[in-house]
């Protein structure tokens, strides 16, 4: 490669969100990018990341201290998964690739975008890297649904077996086989199987939720699969109240009628566990309007206030569930993202990147016309 050939510099930052073990770039994908040529990759040290620092070094990456991206060269593209810490309000002069959670008017969305405006930086939001058909080029959706279904079934098991004790801290699993075996063991101890409804069952996320239920041994007749055809009549839906576990996997893009009401959950029902994988918690159009906070791995379940004293209702709204299976989910995401990353050197003309840049500028422009 000649000295005049420009090099695209990716800077993989350390994730700071508690209990986040995934990575946007796997060592294997880093190796493929470097072998392709035209890339330089810097990786911040991390004790939490599922991949060891040494795996990146072996792939040919340069290692630097964690949380050093703020002083990275101006041409470095800061790459991560989850949003930056909320208590950091400094200007952002770099180009960033991440899930910023600020394009659907979520809580604090203007604060996030304002940091880019102040620093004259640029955001490529991973959620909105889309191909020509509008489909996301890479997503954690399958593993979000897969692990969400796992938490839902496990929470239901805990209600049967936990003797009123608090639901335990969720920790990452080395692989899905260990997770499935644990679920099967608990279900066997209970001696009965729950009925589970998956909303958005035909999408990536929903298919993951259905897949886990099947692998856990839930019979097909106990897995109720709903998608747009079933919800066309508009909510709320009594059918949700008639299952044990409800897993919401829809992609919310506009206002829809709520799936349930407080009156429904106050009445007689079978439902005792909700997993809101979609996590549109602060979205004004949240179709599960009975809660407004995200839960975490160390406090996974929210007790929903209800007048039905005989049937508690608990809800999980963890917004990074795939980190329960960090190696598998990271590998799959990075492999899916690779073809798009290879287009980064031509991002001024590659449609995936030009659309993402235009969307960023459109969202910045909309701030002035939108009140919180």
N, C-alpha and C positions, 0 to 999 in steps of 0.2 A: 504493500500500500504506500503510495507516495505521501510525502510530508504535507502536501497541499490538500489531501483528502480530509474533509471535516469528520470529526469523531463525535458520536452521540454519547454523552456522559450520563449514565443512570446512577443515582445515589440512593441506595436502599436504606431508609431510615429505620431506627429502632422504634418499635411500636410501644406506646406509653399507656394505652388503655389497659386497665387492670384485667388480668386473666387472659390477655390476648397472646396466643402462641403461634398464630399463622404468619405467613409472609406472602407479599405480593409477587416476589421472585423466588423461585426455588433454585438451589445450586445447579440442578440439571439444566434449567432454562438459562441461567446465567452462562453456563458453559456453552450452550448452543449459540447464544448471542455473540459471545466472544469468538467462537470458532467461525461464525458467519463473517465477522469482520465489520469494522466501522463503529464498534462500541467500546466504551470504557465503563467498568462497573465498580463502584465503591460501595462497600457494605459496612454499616455501623455494627459494632459489637453488640450482642444481646444475649443475656442469660435466659430470657423468657422464650425466645424464638425456638420452634420445634427443631429447626436445622442448626447443627453446631456451627460455630464460626469457622472451624477448620474445614467444613464441607465447602464453604464459599472460597476459602483460600485455595483449596485443591482444584476448584473450578476455574481459578485464574483471577479472582476478584481481589481488590485491594481492601484491607481491613482498616477501619478508623474507629476512634472511640464513639460510644453511643451518644445520641443527642447532639451531634456536632454539625448537623446539616445547615444550621443557621449561618455558619461561616464557610459553607461550601462555595466553590467557584460559581460565578454568576451563571455560567452556561450549564451547570449541573441540573438535571431534572430530578427533583426530590420525589422519590417513589415510596409509597406506603399503602396501608390498607385503611385503617380507621382514622377518624378525624383527629385533629391536633387537640391538645389539652385546652379546655374551655377557659382556664385562668390565664392563658397566654393570649395577649391581645396585640402583640407586636406586628408590624407591617411585614408582608410577605413578598419579597422581591423576586423569588425564584418561580420557575414553572413547577407545579406540583401535579402528581398523579395519585389520586386516592378517592375513597368514598367520603365525600365531604358532608353529605346529608344537609344540603342547603338549597336545593333547587325546587323543593315542593313546599316552600314557606314553612319549614319546620321551625321550632322554637330557636331563636337566635340566628336565623339564616342571614339576616342583613349584617350582623356582626362578623360572620365568617367572610362574606364577600367583600366587606369593607376593608378587611386586612389586605386582600389582594389589590384592591383599588389603591390603597395607600402606598403599598410597596411597588405598584406597577408590575405585579406578578401575574401569573396565568394558572388557571385550574383546568385540568382535564379530569373530569369526574368519571371514575370507573363505572358508575352505574349507567352512564349515558354514552359510553363508547359503543356505538351501534353500527351494524352492517347496513348494506343498502336496503334491506327489507325491514329495518327498524328493530332487529333482534340484537340483544346485547352480545358482544363478542366473547365476553367471559363473565361468569357469575358464580357465586357460591350457592345459588338457589337450591340445587339438588341436595347438597349437604345441609343447608339450612332446614329444609323440610325433613330430611332424614333424621337429624339430631333433634329437631323440634318434636317429631313424633316420638322419639325415644324418651324425651323429657316428659311428654304428656302421659305416656304409658307408665313411666316410672313414678310420676307424681300420683297417678291413680293407685298404683300398687302401694305407695307409701300411705295413702289414705286408708287402705285396707289393713296394712301391716304395722303402721308406725305408732300405734297406740297414743296418738295425740302429740307425738314429739315433732319438733321442727324439722322441716325437710333439710337434708344435709347439703353441704357445699358441693357443687358440681366441679369435678376435676377432669382434665383431659384424659382420654383413653389412648393407649398405644395403637389400637386399630379397631375396626368395627366389629370384629369377631368377639373381642372381649366384652364390648358393650352389649351385643346381642345375647351372648351367653348369660350375662347378668340379668337382663330383662326376662329371658325365658325361665331362669331359676326362680325369680320372684313370682311370675305368673303361675308357675307350677305349685308354689307354696299356697297361693290364694285358692286355686282350684276352680276358678271361673275366669272368663275372658271378657274384657270390656268391648263396648261398641264405640267406634271412633269415626267421626266425620271429618273429612278433609275438604276444605273449601279452596277451590282453585286447583283441583286434582289433576288437570291436564297439563299444567305448566311444569317447568323445571322443579320448582319448589314443591308443588303438590305431588309430583311423581316421586320425589324423594320421601315424602311423608308416607305415601302409600307403600313404597318399597320397604321402609323400616317395619311398618305394621305387619306386612307379609313375612318378613324375615324373622320377626319376633314370634310368629306362630298364630297371629290373629286370623281367624278364618275369613274368607272373602265376603261372606254374608254379614260380617261384623264391621266391614270397612265401607262406609258410605261415602261415595265419591261424587262431589258436586263441582260443577263449573258454570260457565255462563248460561248454558241452557236451563239449568235448574234454578238459577237465581234471576232469570229474566223477569219473573213476576214481581220482583222487588221485595225487600225485607220489611219488617222483621220476620224471621222464620221460626215457627214452632218446632220444626224438625230438629233444630240445634238443641233444643231443650230435652229432646227425647234420647240423646246419646250420652255416653259417659264422658267422652273426651272430644273436644272440638279443636281442630288445628286449622288456623287461618293462614292460607298461603297465597292470597290474591296479590296482584300487583295493582295498587291503587293509583289511578291517573286522573280521576275526576270525582265529583261528588256522587255518592250513591246512597240509597236508603240504608239505615243501620241494619245490621244483621240481628241485633237483639236489643231489648229495652230493659230498663230497671224493673219495670212491672213484671216482665217475664221471669227474670231471675228471682224476684221476690215470691213468685208463685210456685206451685208444685212442679218439680222437674227431676229428670234423671241426671242432667249435666252436673259434673263436679270439678272438671278440669278444662281450662282454656289455655291453649298455647297460641299466642299471636306472633307467629313467625314474621309476618309482614311488618310488625312494629311501627305502624303509622301513629305512634303515641301522641305526638304533638301536632299531627296533621289536623287541620280544622275539619277534614272529611273522614276522620277515623270511623270505620263502620262498627267498631266495638266501643261505643261511647260510655263504658262503665268504669273506665280507669284512665289515668293520664300520666303515669310514670313508668319508666323502664325498670325492669328488675335486673339483677346481676347474678353472677355465678355463686356468690356467697350468700345471697338472699334471693333465691330463684323464683319463689312463689309469693304472689300478693294475695292476701285474703280480701276478697271482694265483699263489701258490706251488702247484706241481703236480709230481708225480713223472713226468709225461710230458715228457721232455726234448726231444722232437722237435716238439712243438706248443705254443708259448707260449699263454697265455690272459690277455687283458687286459680290464679292466672299467672302464666309465665310470659314475660315480654323482654327477654334477653335479645339484644340486637346484634350479637355476634356468636350465635349458637354453633356455627361450624368449627369454632376453635375447640369444641369437644373432641373432634377428630382432626387435629391440626395438620398432620403430615399428609393424609389422604386428600383433604380439602385443598390444601395449599398446592400440592402437586397438580391436581386437576385444574385449578384456576390458572396457574402459571402456564401450563401447557396450552390451555384455551387462549390465553392472552398472547402467546408467543408470535403468531402470524401478524398481529396488530403491532406489537413492539418492533418487529422487523421493518415496519413501514415508518417508524419514527424519524429516520434520517430524511424522509420525504414528507414530513408532516405538514409542510406548507401547501401540499397538493393532494395528499392521500385523503380520500373522502372521510374515513372514520375520524381522523384527527381534525380536519377542517370543520366538520359538523360539531365536534366537541368544543372547539374554540369559539365558533359562532354562538353556540348555546351559552357558553360562559359570558360572552359580551351581552347577549340578550338578557340574561338574568341580572347582570349588573345594571343594565339600563332600566330594568323593571323596578329596581329598588326605589327610584325616585318617584315612581307612580303608584307605589303600594305602601299602605300604612300597616304597621304590625297589628 
